Amino acid sequence: EQKEYFLPRLANGTLIPCFGLTGPHSGSDATSLIGSHCVVQKHPKTGELGVVATFKKRYITLAPVAGVVGLGLNLQDPDGLLGGEGEEGFTVALLERGHEGLRMGPRHIPLSAAFMNGTVEGEDVWIPMTSILGGQSRCGFGWNMFVECLAEGRGVSLPAGSIGAARSVVAGVGAYSRVRKQFRVPIAEFGGIQEAMAKAGSDGLITIAGGDVMNAIVDNHEAPMVISSVMKQNCTERGRRIVECGMDVAAGSAICRGDKNYIGNAYMSLPIAITVEGANIMTRSFQIIGQGLTRCHPHMSDLLRALQLPPSQEKEAVQTFVKQFHKIVGHGVSNFFYSVTRGIGATMSTTFRSKKAYKSGNDLLSHHEKQLLRLSANFALTADLCFTLGGRLKFEELLMGRLADALGAIYLGYATLHHYQRRQGIQGLEALTEHAMLRLEREAQDALYAASENFPGPLGTVASTVMKMGCFPLGGFTRPYAEPGDDLTKEVSRLLTTPSEIRDMFQEGIYSAPEGTTHQMTDLIRALPICVEADRVATSIRREKREPTSEETDLIAKADALRDALIQVDVFEHATAEEAQPGYVRPALLGTEERFAKMDKIVFREAA
């Protein structure tokens, strides 16, 4: 009945949903549900079985406009009214706006962004069992439902914002860097601009590639919690870096608010994506490895299940434990072997590889797949060594943060290669993919090396030595990954700041305003080929020491007019309602007038 009622309304947009979990005293530990209690009771008049709930939620995305809320509650059944159907614990209730006692509508204002986020509150709210998600039998199973929803939602929606930022920066700022001139040269020719644009472009490719794979996973009806956490943390952080690069390049035009500013709102909004649905600082240093180490290990889950078997199955539990323990040891030994052999092989292939080898697509794929296999073995070995910490691992957040960095770089590396394989044929994609892969491999290498240098615990020295022997058997020589070279950086920047198939790829889905209307990003994109061609013509005229033709003169004049129009920023007579009041004088000017009033000579001519 719940599916028949809610799913059509959710699918066609009649009902906007939100999930009420976070409270004032339960943020990153939202599942503690502090301050969100409900007790199983019978209705005093009808005798119907239900719960009475008191809750105070905040930071709830879409709450101000939602028509239905999935409310996370800590269910208690002191009188045993459930009768064995359902359990105590984390339970989700589905309440529509207008439910008696439910208050939802007041909103927070996150950094003045168009982001609906607010509160959901209620005291002693009666909730019938028919409103418990899944019915009475699913009482106590809310955590499973929450994990699936969160894994799908935050792995798609929040990285999508970074993908949008990447497309906007490459499309808009890339064009601006050719339109804008300093010292009579397009700023796209300056080394600092090229470095920023190349980083924004390769980070943009990484987020797009990761998003494509994540969307395919969700389309396959899977809800991978760990990959979702990697995508949320890693892609939103890259999104922030992309926008920061764009802000640095666009400079003054990026900090002056108004209709001509197409990047300022993204700069203000990205900290929201980094914060919501699990703050990045917690996701990175706790959640990814804290969950992933047991969820993703091929043998650990069975070992833990053996420990949870009842006393009646003690013999089976011991046999399973011993069997899985031996498998874990064997897994660690094989990973050590793979780390050493792949590490030496990958180092040799990297050291003697030509800097132009990436231009062959097959070589690009083959080479970087080998590097990722090496790094995967390094990571797996390190994960096995983490078991020497036992339960202390969950308190070693510095270690877990570094391993999360390595895991994220490896996963996104595979996603980037998958993207290249699917989109192979786009001119210039080899250079951009090479730039991205070199940076990802360096990130993973640095994270693993930092982990080996700082491995904690009573056996930390031993684990550190084993890790270094396995991951870096020949010391610094087997840490071969470096940042992209200058020639590659310049090539990537050129592809992003001149008409190219790479720019066309980034501009997919970018809004284009109708002809004859004013829209800064659209105007920049349309002006780019004109300005590039005008610069080419002007260079040719200077080199050949000749007079321009009439067509060339018209082209250069058109480009100059476009440049003059597109570098302008918005100016306002007043910024606040107070400044708009008749007779208003800014306080600084009032102070000047007061000081001048005490002087005999108030202008320079009189003083002279």
Secondary structure as a PSIPRED ss2 file (coil, helix, strand):
# PSIPRED VFORMAT (PSIPRED V4.0)

   1 E C   1.000  0.000  0.000
   2 Q H   0.000  1.000  0.000
   3 K H   0.000  1.000  0.000
   4 E H   0.000  1.000  0.000
   5 Y H   0.000  1.000  0.000
   6 F H   0.000  1.000  0.000
   7 L H   0.000  1.000  0.000
   8 P H   0.000  1.000  0.000
   9 R H   0.000  1.000  0.000
  10 L H   0.000  1.000  0.000
  11 A H   0.000  1.000  0.000
  12 N C   1.000  0.000  0.000
  13 G C   1.000  0.000  0.000
  14 T C   1.000  0.000  0.000
  15 L C   1.000  0.000  0.000
  16 I C   1.000  0.000  0.000
  17 P E   0.000  0.000  1.000
  18 C E   0.000  0.000  1.000
  19 F E   0.000  0.000  1.000
  20 G E   0.000  0.000  1.000
  21 L C   1.000  0.000  0.000
  22 T C   1.000  0.000  0.000
  23 G E   0.000  0.000  1.000
  24 P C   1.000  0.000  0.000
  25 H C   1.000  0.000  0.000
  26 S E   0.000  0.000  1.000
  27 G C   1.000  0.000  0.000
  28 S C   1.000  0.000  0.000
  29 D C   1.000  0.000  0.000
  30 A H   0.000  1.000  0.000
  31 T H   0.000  1.000  0.000
  32 S H   0.000  1.000  0.000
  33 L C   1.000  0.000  0.000
  34 I C   1.000  0.000  0.000
  35 G C   1.000  0.000  0.000
  36 S C   1.000  0.000  0.000
  37 H E   0.000  0.000  1.000
  38 C E   0.000  0.000  1.000
  39 V E   0.000  0.000  1.000
  40 V E   0.000  0.000  1.000
  41 Q E   0.000  0.000  1.000
  42 K E   0.000  0.000  1.000
  43 H C   1.000  0.000  0.000
  44 P C   1.000  0.000  0.000
  45 K C   1.000  0.000  0.000
  46 T C   1.000  0.000  0.000
  47 G C   1.000  0.000  0.000
  48 E C   1.000  0.000  0.000
  49 L E   0.000  0.000  1.000
  50 G E   0.000  0.000  1.000
  51 V E   0.000  0.000  1.000
  52 V E   0.000  0.000  1.000
  53 A E   0.000  0.000  1.000
  54 T E   0.000  0.000  1.000
  55 F E   0.000  0.000  1.000
  56 K E   0.000  0.000  1.000
  57 K E   0.000  0.000  1.000
  58 R E   0.000  0.000  1.000
  59 Y E   0.000  0.000  1.000
  60 I E   0.000  0.000  1.000
  61 T E   0.000  0.000  1.000
  62 L C   1.000  0.000  0.000
  63 A C   1.000  0.000  0.000
  64 P C   1.000  0.000  0.000
  65 V C   1.000  0.000  0.000
  66 A C   1.000  0.000  0.000
  67 G C   1.000  0.000  0.000
  68 V E   0.000  0.000  1.000
  69 V E   0.000  0.000  1.000
  70 G E   0.000  0.000  1.000
  71 L E   0.000  0.000  1.000
  72 G E   0.000  0.000  1.000
  73 L E   0.000  0.000  1.000
  74 N E   0.000  0.000  1.000
  75 L E   0.000  0.000  1.000
  76 Q E   0.000  0.000  1.000
  77 D C   1.000  0.000  0.000
  78 P C   1.000  0.000  0.000
  79 D C   1.000  0.000  0.000
  80 G C   1.000  0.000  0.000
  81 L C   1.000  0.000  0.000
  82 L C   1.000  0.000  0.000
  83 G C   1.000  0.000  0.000
  84 G C   1.000  0.000  0.000
  85 E C   1.000  0.000  0.000
  86 G C   1.000  0.000  0.000
  87 E C   1.000  0.000  0.000
  88 E C   1.000  0.000  0.000
  89 G E   0.000  0.000  1.000
  90 F E   0.000  0.000  1.000
  91 T E   0.000  0.000  1.000
  92 V E   0.000  0.000  1.000
  93 A E   0.000  0.000  1.000
  94 L E   0.000  0.000  1.000
  95 L E   0.000  0.000  1.000
  96 E E   0.000  0.000  1.000
  97 R C   1.000  0.000  0.000
  98 G C   1.000  0.000  0.000
  99 H C   1.000  0.000  0.000
 100 E C   1.000  0.000  0.000
 101 G C   1.000  0.000  0.000
 102 L C   1.000  0.000  0.000
 103 R E   0.000  0.000  1.000
 104 M E   0.000  0.000  1.000
 105 G E   0.000  0.000  1.000
 106 P E   0.000  0.000  1.000
 107 R E   0.000  0.000  1.000
 108 H C   1.000  0.000  0.000
 109 I C   1.000  0.000  0.000
 110 P H   0.000  1.000  0.000
 111 L H   0.000  1.000  0.000
 112 S H   0.000  1.000  0.000
 113 A C   1.000  0.000  0.000
 114 A C   1.000  0.000  0.000
 115 F C   1.000  0.000  0.000
 116 M C   1.000  0.000  0.000
 117 N E   0.000  0.000  1.000
 118 G E   0.000  0.000  1.000
 119 T E   0.000  0.000  1.000
 120 V E   0.000  0.000  1.000
 121 E E   0.000  0.000  1.000
 122 G E   0.000  0.000  1.000
 123 E E   0.000  0.000  1.000
 124 D E   0.000  0.000  1.000
 125 V E   0.000  0.000  1.000
 126 W E   0.000  0.000  1.000
 127 I E   0.000  0.000  1.000
 128 P E   0.000  0.000  1.000
 129 M H   0.000  1.000  0.000
 130 T H   0.000  1.000  0.000
 131 S H   0.000  1.000  0.000
 132 I E   0.000  0.000  1.000
 133 L C   1.000  0.000  0.000
 134 G C   1.000  0.000  0.000
 135 G C   1.000  0.000  0.000
 136 Q H   0.000  1.000  0.000
 137 S H   0.000  1.000  0.000
 138 R H   0.000  1.000  0.000
 139 C C   1.000  0.000  0.000
 140 G C   1.000  0.000  0.000
 141 F C   1.000  0.000  0.000
 142 G H   0.000  1.000  0.000
 143 W H   0.000  1.000  0.000
 144 N H   0.000  1.000  0.000
 145 M H   0.000  1.000  0.000
 146 F H   0.000  1.000  0.000
 147 V H   0.000  1.000  0.000
 148 E H   0.000  1.000  0.000
 149 C H   0.000  1.000  0.000
 150 L H   0.000  1.000  0.000
 151 A H   0.000  1.000  0.000
 152 E H   0.000  1.000  0.000
 153 G H   0.000  1.000  0.000
 154 R H   0.000  1.000  0.000
 155 G H   0.000  1.000  0.000
 156 V H   0.000  1.000  0.000
 157 S H   0.000  1.000  0.000
 158 L H   0.000  1.000  0.000
 159 P H   0.000  1.000  0.000
 160 A H   0.000  1.000  0.000
 161 G H   0.000  1.000  0.000
 162 S H   0.000  1.000  0.000
 163 I H   0.000  1.000  0.000
 164 G H   0.000  1.000  0.000
 165 A H   0.000  1.000  0.000
 166 A H   0.000  1.000  0.000
 167 R H   0.000  1.000  0.000
 168 S H   0.000  1.000  0.000
 169 V H   0.000  1.000  0.000
 170 V H   0.000  1.000  0.000
 171 A H   0.000  1.000  0.000
 172 G H   0.000  1.000  0.000
 173 V H   0.000  1.000  0.000
 174 G H   0.000  1.000  0.000
 175 A H   0.000  1.000  0.000
 176 Y H   0.000  1.000  0.000
 177 S H   0.000  1.000  0.000
 178 R H   0.000  1.000  0.000
 179 V H   0.000  1.000  0.000
 180 R C   1.000  0.000  0.000
 181 K E   0.000  0.000  1.000
 182 Q E   0.000  0.000  1.000
 183 F C   1.000  0.000  0.000
 184 R C   1.000  0.000  0.000
 185 V E   0.000  0.000  1.000
 186 P E   0.000  0.000  1.000
 187 I H   0.000  1.000  0.000
 188 A H   0.000  1.000  0.000
 189 E H   0.000  1.000  0.000
 190 F C   1.000  0.000  0.000
 191 G H   0.000  1.000  0.000
 192 G H   0.000  1.000  0.000
 193 I H   0.000  1.000  0.000
 194 Q H   0.000  1.000  0.000
 195 E H   0.000  1.000  0.000
 196 A H   0.000  1.000  0.000
 197 M H   0.000  1.000  0.000
 198 A H   0.000  1.000  0.000
 199 K H   0.000  1.000  0.000
 200 A H   0.000  1.000  0.000
 201 G H   0.000  1.000  0.000
 202 S H   0.000  1.000  0.000
 203 D H   0.000  1.000  0.000
 204 G H   0.000  1.000  0.000
 205 L H   0.000  1.000  0.000
 206 I H   0.000  1.000  0.000
 207 T H   0.000  1.000  0.000
 208 I H   0.000  1.000  0.000
 209 A H   0.000  1.000  0.000
 210 G H   0.000  1.000  0.000
 211 G H   0.000  1.000  0.000
 212 D H   0.000  1.000  0.000
 213 V H   0.000  1.000  0.000
 214 M H   0.000  1.000  0.000
 215 N H   0.000  1.000  0.000
 216 A H   0.000  1.000  0.000
 217 I H   0.000  1.000  0.000
 218 V H   0.000  1.000  0.000
 219 D H   0.000  1.000  0.000
 220 N C   1.000  0.000  0.000
 221 H C   1.000  0.000  0.000
 222 E C   1.000  0.000  0.000
 223 A C   1.000  0.000  0.000
 224 P C   1.000  0.000  0.000
 225 M H   0.000  1.000  0.000
 226 V H   0.000  1.000  0.000
 227 I H   0.000  1.000  0.000
 228 S H   0.000  1.000  0.000
 229 S H   0.000  1.000  0.000
 230 V H   0.000  1.000  0.000
 231 M H   0.000  1.000  0.000
 232 K H   0.000  1.000  0.000
 233 Q H   0.000  1.000  0.000
 234 N H   0.000  1.000  0.000
 235 C H   0.000  1.000  0.000
 236 T H   0.000  1.000  0.000
 237 E H   0.000  1.000  0.000
 238 R H   0.000  1.000  0.000
 239 G H   0.000  1.000  0.000
 240 R H   0.000  1.000  0.000
 241 R H   0.000  1.000  0.000
 242 I H   0.000  1.000  0.000
 243 V H   0.000  1.000  0.000
 244 E H   0.000  1.000  0.000
 245 C H   0.000  1.000  0.000
 246 G H   0.000  1.000  0.000
 247 M H   0.000  1.000  0.000
 248 D H   0.000  1.000  0.000
 249 V H   0.000  1.000  0.000
 250 A H   0.000  1.000  0.000
 251 A C   1.000  0.000  0.000
 252 G H   0.000  1.000  0.000
 253 S H   0.000  1.000  0.000
 254 A H   0.000  1.000  0.000
 255 I H   0.000  1.000  0.000
 256 C C   1.000  0.000  0.000
 257 R C   1.000  0.000  0.000
 258 G C   1.000  0.000  0.000
 259 D C   1.000  0.000  0.000
 260 K C   1.000  0.000  0.000
 261 N C   1.000  0.000  0.000
 262 Y C   1.000  0.000  0.000
 263 I C   1.000  0.000  0.000
 264 G H   0.000  1.000  0.000
 265 N H   0.000  1.000  0.000
 266 A H   0.000  1.000  0.000
 267 Y H   0.000  1.000  0.000
 268 M H   0.000  1.000  0.000
 269 S H   0.000  1.000  0.000
 270 L H   0.000  1.000  0.000
 271 P H   0.000  1.000  0.000
 272 I H   0.000  1.000  0.000
 273 A H   0.000  1.000  0.000
 274 I H   0.000  1.000  0.000
 275 T H   0.000  1.000  0.000
 276 V C   1.000  0.000  0.000
 277 E C   1.000  0.000  0.000
 278 G C   1.000  0.000  0.000
 279 A C   1.000  0.000  0.000
 280 N H   0.000  1.000  0.000
 281 I H   0.000  1.000  0.000
 282 M H   0.000  1.000  0.000
 283 T H   0.000  1.000  0.000
 284 R H   0.000  1.000  0.000
 285 S H   0.000  1.000  0.000
 286 F H   0.000  1.000  0.000
 287 Q H   0.000  1.000  0.000
 288 I H   0.000  1.000  0.000
 289 I H   0.000  1.000  0.000
 290 G H   0.000  1.000  0.000
 291 Q H   0.000  1.000  0.000
 292 G H   0.000  1.000  0.000
 293 L H   0.000  1.000  0.000
 294 T H   0.000  1.000  0.000
 295 R H   0.000  1.000  0.000
 296 C C   1.000  0.000  0.000
 297 H C   1.000  0.000  0.000
 298 P C   1.000  0.000  0.000
 299 H C   1.000  0.000  0.000
 300 M H   0.000  1.000  0.000
 301 S H   0.000  1.000  0.000
 302 D H   0.000  1.000  0.000
 303 L H   0.000  1.000  0.000
 304 L H   0.000  1.000  0.000
 305 R H   0.000  1.000  0.000
 306 A H   0.000  1.000  0.000
 307 L H   0.000  1.000  0.000
 308 Q C   1.000  0.000  0.000
 309 L C   1.000  0.000  0.000
 310 P C   1.000  0.000  0.000
 311 P H   0.000  1.000  0.000
 312 S H   0.000  1.000  0.000
 313 Q H   0.000  1.000  0.000
 314 E H   0.000  1.000  0.000
 315 K H   0.000  1.000  0.000
 316 E H   0.000  1.000  0.000
 317 A H   0.000  1.000  0.000
 318 V H   0.000  1.000  0.000
 319 Q H   0.000  1.000  0.000
 320 T H   0.000  1.000  0.000
 321 F H   0.000  1.000  0.000
 322 V H   0.000  1.000  0.000
 323 K H   0.000  1.000  0.000
 324 Q H   0.000  1.000  0.000
 325 F H   0.000  1.000  0.000
 326 H H   0.000  1.000  0.000
 327 K H   0.000  1.000  0.000
 328 I H   0.000  1.000  0.000
 329 V H   0.000  1.000  0.000
 330 G H   0.000  1.000  0.000
 331 H H   0.000  1.000  0.000
 332 G H   0.000  1.000  0.000
 333 V H   0.000  1.000  0.000
 334 S H   0.000  1.000  0.000
 335 N H   0.000  1.000  0.000
 336 F H   0.000  1.000  0.000
 337 F H   0.000  1.000  0.000
 338 Y H   0.000  1.000  0.000
 339 S H   0.000  1.000  0.000
 340 V H   0.000  1.000  0.000
 341 T H   0.000  1.000  0.000
 342 R H   0.000  1.000  0.000
 343 G H   0.000  1.000  0.000
 344 I H   0.000  1.000  0.000
 345 G H   0.000  1.000  0.000
 346 A H   0.000  1.000  0.000
 347 T H   0.000  1.000  0.000
 348 M H   0.000  1.000  0.000
 349 S H   0.000  1.000  0.000
 350 T H   0.000  1.000  0.000
 351 T H   0.000  1.000  0.000
 352 F C   1.000  0.000  0.000
 353 R C   1.000  0.000  0.000
 354 S C   1.000  0.000  0.000
 355 K C   1.000  0.000  0.000
 356 K C   1.000  0.000  0.000
 357 A H   0.000  1.000  0.000
 358 Y H   0.000  1.000  0.000
 359 K H   0.000  1.000  0.000
 360 S C   1.000  0.000  0.000
 361 G H   0.000  1.000  0.000
 362 N H   0.000  1.000  0.000
 363 D H   0.000  1.000  0.000
 364 L H   0.000  1.000  0.000
 365 L H   0.000  1.000  0.000
 366 S H   0.000  1.000  0.000
 367 H H   0.000  1.000  0.000
 368 H H   0.000  1.000  0.000
 369 E H   0.000  1.000  0.000
 370 K H   0.000  1.000  0.000
 371 Q H   0.000  1.000  0.000
 372 L H   0.000  1.000  0.000
 373 L H   0.000  1.000  0.000
 374 R H   0.000  1.000  0.000
 375 L H   0.000  1.000  0.000
 376 S H   0.000  1.000  0.000
 377 A H   0.000  1.000  0.000
 378 N H   0.000  1.000  0.000
 379 F H   0.000  1.000  0.000
 380 A H   0.000  1.000  0.000
 381 L H   0.000  1.000  0.000
 382 T H   0.000  1.000  0.000
 383 A H   0.000  1.000  0.000
 384 D H   0.000  1.000  0.000
 385 L H   0.000  1.000  0.000
 386 C H   0.000  1.000  0.000
 387 F H   0.000  1.000  0.000
 388 T H   0.000  1.000  0.000
 389 L H   0.000  1.000  0.000
 390 G H   0.000  1.000  0.000
 391 G H   0.000  1.000  0.000
 392 R H   0.000  1.000  0.000
 393 L H   0.000  1.000  0.000
 394 K H   0.000  1.000  0.000
 395 F H   0.000  1.000  0.000
 396 E C   1.000  0.000  0.000
 397 E H   0.000  1.000  0.000
 398 L H   0.000  1.000  0.000
 399 L H   0.000  1.000  0.000
 400 M H   0.000  1.000  0.000
 401 G H   0.000  1.000  0.000
 402 R H   0.000  1.000  0.000
 403 L H   0.000  1.000  0.000
 404 A H   0.000  1.000  0.000
 405 D H   0.000  1.000  0.000
 406 A H   0.000  1.000  0.000
 407 L H   0.000  1.000  0.000
 408 G H   0.000  1.000  0.000
 409 A H   0.000  1.000  0.000
 410 I H   0.000  1.000  0.000
 411 Y H   0.000  1.000  0.000
 412 L H   0.000  1.000  0.000
 413 G H   0.000  1.000  0.000
 414 Y H   0.000  1.000  0.000
 415 A H   0.000  1.000  0.000
 416 T H   0.000  1.000  0.000
 417 L H   0.000  1.000  0.000
 418 H H   0.000  1.000  0.000
 419 H H   0.000  1.000  0.000
 420 Y H   0.000  1.000  0.000
 421 Q H   0.000  1.000  0.000
 422 R H   0.000  1.000  0.000
 423 R H   0.000  1.000  0.000
 424 Q C   1.000  0.000  0.000
 425 G C   1.000  0.000  0.000
 426 I C   1.000  0.000  0.000
 427 Q C   1.000  0.000  0.000
 428 G C   1.000  0.000  0.000
 429 L H   0.000  1.000  0.000
 430 E H   0.000  1.000  0.000
 431 A H   0.000  1.000  0.000
 432 L H   0.000  1.000  0.000
 433 T H   0.000  1.000  0.000
 434 E H   0.000  1.000  0.000
 435 H H   0.000  1.000  0.000
 436 A H   0.000  1.000  0.000
 437 M H   0.000  1.000  0.000
 438 L H   0.000  1.000  0.000
 439 R H   0.000  1.000  0.000
 440 L H   0.000  1.000  0.000
 441 E H   0.000  1.000  0.000
 442 R H   0.000  1.000  0.000
 443 E H   0.000  1.000  0.000
 444 A H   0.000  1.000  0.000
 445 Q H   0.000  1.000  0.000
 446 D H   0.000  1.000  0.000
 447 A H   0.000  1.000  0.000
 448 L H   0.000  1.000  0.000
 449 Y H   0.000  1.000  0.000
 450 A H   0.000  1.000  0.000
 451 A H   0.000  1.000  0.000
 452 S H   0.000  1.000  0.000
 453 E H   0.000  1.000  0.000
 454 N C   1.000  0.000  0.000
 455 F C   1.000  0.000  0.000
 456 P C   1.000  0.000  0.000
 457 G C   1.000  0.000  0.000
 458 P C   1.000  0.000  0.000
 459 L C   1.000  0.000  0.000
 460 G H   0.000  1.000  0.000
 461 T H   0.000  1.000  0.000
 462 V H   0.000  1.000  0.000
 463 A H   0.000  1.000  0.000
 464 S H   0.000  1.000  0.000
 465 T H   0.000  1.000  0.000
 466 V H   0.000  1.000  0.000
 467 M H   0.000  1.000  0.000
 468 K H   0.000  1.000  0.000
 469 M H   0.000  1.000  0.000
 470 G H   0.000  1.000  0.000
 471 C H   0.000  1.000  0.000
 472 F C   1.000  0.000  0.000
 473 P C   1.000  0.000  0.000
 474 L C   1.000  0.000  0.000
 475 G H   0.000  1.000  0.000
 476 G H   0.000  1.000  0.000
 477 F H   0.000  1.000  0.000
 478 T H   0.000  1.000  0.000
 479 R C   1.000  0.000  0.000
 480 P C   1.000  0.000  0.000
 481 Y C   1.000  0.000  0.000
 482 A C   1.000  0.000  0.000
 483 E C   1.000  0.000  0.000
 484 P C   1.000  0.000  0.000
 485 G C   1.000  0.000  0.000
 486 D H   0.000  1.000  0.000
 487 D H   0.000  1.000  0.000
 488 L H   0.000  1.000  0.000
 489 T H   0.000  1.000  0.000
 490 K H   0.000  1.000  0.000
 491 E H   0.000  1.000  0.000
 492 V H   0.000  1.000  0.000
 493 S H   0.000  1.000  0.000
 494 R H   0.000  1.000  0.000
 495 L H   0.000  1.000  0.000
 496 L H   0.000  1.000  0.000
 497 T H   0.000  1.000  0.000
 498 T C   1.000  0.000  0.000
 499 P C   1.000  0.000  0.000
 500 S C   1.000  0.000  0.000
 501 E H   0.000  1.000  0.000
 502 I H   0.000  1.000  0.000
 503 R H   0.000  1.000  0.000
 504 D H   0.000  1.000  0.000
 505 M H   0.000  1.000  0.000
 506 F H   0.000  1.000  0.000
 507 Q C   1.000  0.000  0.000
 508 E C   1.000  0.000  0.000
 509 G C   1.000  0.000  0.000
 510 I C   1.000  0.000  0.000
 511 Y C   1.000  0.000  0.000
 512 S C   1.000  0.000  0.000
 513 A C   1.000  0.000  0.000
 514 P C   1.000  0.000  0.000
 515 E C   1.000  0.000  0.000
 516 G C   1.000  0.000  0.000
 517 T C   1.000  0.000  0.000
 518 T C   1.000  0.000  0.000
 519 H C   1.000  0.000  0.000
 520 Q H   0.000  1.000  0.000
 521 M H   0.000  1.000  0.000
 522 T H   0.000  1.000  0.000
 523 D H   0.000  1.000  0.000
 524 L H   0.000  1.000  0.000
 525 I H   0.000  1.000  0.000
 526 R H   0.000  1.000  0.000
 527 A H   0.000  1.000  0.000
 528 L H   0.000  1.000  0.000
 529 P H   0.000  1.000  0.000
 530 I H   0.000  1.000  0.000
 531 C H   0.000  1.000  0.000
 532 V H   0.000  1.000  0.000
 533 E H   0.000  1.000  0.000
 534 A H   0.000  1.000  0.000
 535 D H   0.000  1.000  0.000
 536 R H   0.000  1.000  0.000
 537 V H   0.000  1.000  0.000
 538 A H   0.000  1.000  0.000
 539 T H   0.000  1.000  0.000
 540 S H   0.000  1.000  0.000
 541 I H   0.000  1.000  0.000
 542 R H   0.000  1.000  0.000
 543 R H   0.000  1.000  0.000
 544 E H   0.000  1.000  0.000
 545 K C   1.000  0.000  0.000
 546 R C   1.000  0.000  0.000
 547 E C   1.000  0.000  0.000
 548 P C   1.000  0.000  0.000
 549 T C   1.000  0.000  0.000
 550 S H   0.000  1.000  0.000
 551 E H   0.000  1.000  0.000
 552 E H   0.000  1.000  0.000
 553 T H   0.000  1.000  0.000
 554 D H   0.000  1.000  0.000
 555 L H   0.000  1.000  0.000
 556 I H   0.000  1.000  0.000
 557 A H   0.000  1.000  0.000
 558 K H   0.000  1.000  0.000
 559 A H   0.000  1.000  0.000
 560 D H   0.000  1.000  0.000
 561 A H   0.000  1.000  0.000
 562 L H   0.000  1.000  0.000
 563 R H   0.000  1.000  0.000
 564 D H   0.000  1.000  0.000
 565 A H   0.000  1.000  0.000
 566 L H   0.000  1.000  0.000
 567 I C   1.000  0.000  0.000
 568 Q C   1.000  0.000  0.000
 569 V C   1.000  0.000  0.000
 570 D C   1.000  0.000  0.000
 571 V C   1.000  0.000  0.000
 572 F C   1.000  0.000  0.000
 573 E C   1.000  0.000  0.000
 574 H C   1.000  0.000  0.000
 575 A C   1.000  0.000  0.000
 576 T C   1.000  0.000  0.000
 577 A C   1.000  0.000  0.000
 578 E C   1.000  0.000  0.000
 579 E C   1.000  0.000  0.000
 580 A C   1.000  0.000  0.000
 581 Q C   1.000  0.000  0.000
 582 P C   1.000  0.000  0.000
 583 G C   1.000  0.000  0.000
 584 Y C   1.000  0.000  0.000
 585 V C   1.000  0.000  0.000
 586 R C   1.000  0.000  0.000
 587 P H   0.000  1.000  0.000
 588 A H   0.000  1.000  0.000
 589 L H   0.000  1.000  0.000
 590 L H   0.000  1.000  0.000
 591 G H   0.000  1.000  0.000
 592 T H   0.000  1.000  0.000
 593 E H   0.000  1.000  0.000
 594 E H   0.000  1.000  0.000
 595 R H   0.000  1.000  0.000
 596 F H   0.000  1.000  0.000
 597 A H   0.000  1.000  0.000
 598 K C   1.000  0.000  0.000
 599 M C   1.000  0.000  0.000
 600 D C   1.000  0.000  0.000
 601 K C   1.000  0.000  0.000
 602 I C   1.000  0.000  0.000
 603 V C   1.000  0.000  0.000
 604 F H   0.000  1.000  0.000
 605 R H   0.000  1.000  0.000
 606 E H   0.000  1.000  0.000
 607 A H   0.000  1.000  0.000
 608 A C   1.000  0.000  0.000
